[in-house]
Amino acid sequence: MPRIALRPDDTDPADRVAALDWDEAAAELDQHGAAVLPALLRPEECQAIAALYPEDRAFRSRVVMARHGFGRGEYKYFAYPLPDPVAGLRAALYPRLAPVANRWNERMGIATRYPQRHEAFLQACHAAGQTRPTPLLLQYGPGDFNCLHQDLYGDLAFPLQVAILLSEPGRDFTGGEFVLTEQRPRMQSRPEVVPLRQGDGVAFAVHHRPVAGTRGDYRVNLRHGVSRLRGGQRHTLGVIFHDAK
């Protein structure tokens, strides 16, 4: 999968988000359901966010995957107020993805449209009873994995999300690749492994996306997960734009 170009003069995560070629990212999303967003975070920023994991006061809950059949490993949902880097990325990424989400819904015949500002979308979530923050920090060790799934937390769900790798492949861990599968009607599932480096993000479809067919657009269903970690430790920041019930 091509890596979206980044200008060298960025200074903080919001600037780096703005510096991406979003036309190219939108094209990748339309074609593959995912787009790599390189160097959203610097190594020291990745380390600082990963270092929050033991700080329980930063989080509202902890999930041990094996207890629920989700895989192996664990993750924690951040509490409000979100840490500045997480809140900043959430606010900066959303308006870049909202046009894609609206175009997808139009193509799929879904009436929902998303406002340009994330704050306005969160107000809609809260009015629908979805008030719990969903950005999360995931931690994997040797043998851990994340089963294929979709991050739907209520009736109101934004169609795209972003995962940012906080660890460096080959140095901090081996294995543990980000995996997407796409199920098209009457066809076998199509898998895709998305290569990421430390600080890279991947924007991807939460649930479904439109695909052009000979008789017009149709919906395909997507799931995502993480393959088995063969060694080391892997941390990931998940940026989900809708809140949970």
HUSUL-V383686 format. One line per field, one symbol per residue. phi: phi as a letter, one per 40 degrees, with the letter a starting at -180 (. if undefined). A space follows every 50 residues. Layout:
phi=???
This chain:
phi=.ccccbccbcbadccccccccccccccccccbgaacbcfcbcdccdcccc ccdcccccbcabbcdccbgchbhaabccccccddcccccccccdcccdcc ccccccccgcccbbccccdcccccdcccgbbccbdabbbbbdgcabccab cbbicbbccbabbbccbbdgbcabggccbbbbbcdfbccbcacbcbbdgc bbcaccbaacbcbcbhcbcbbbbbabccccagbbbbcbbbcccbc
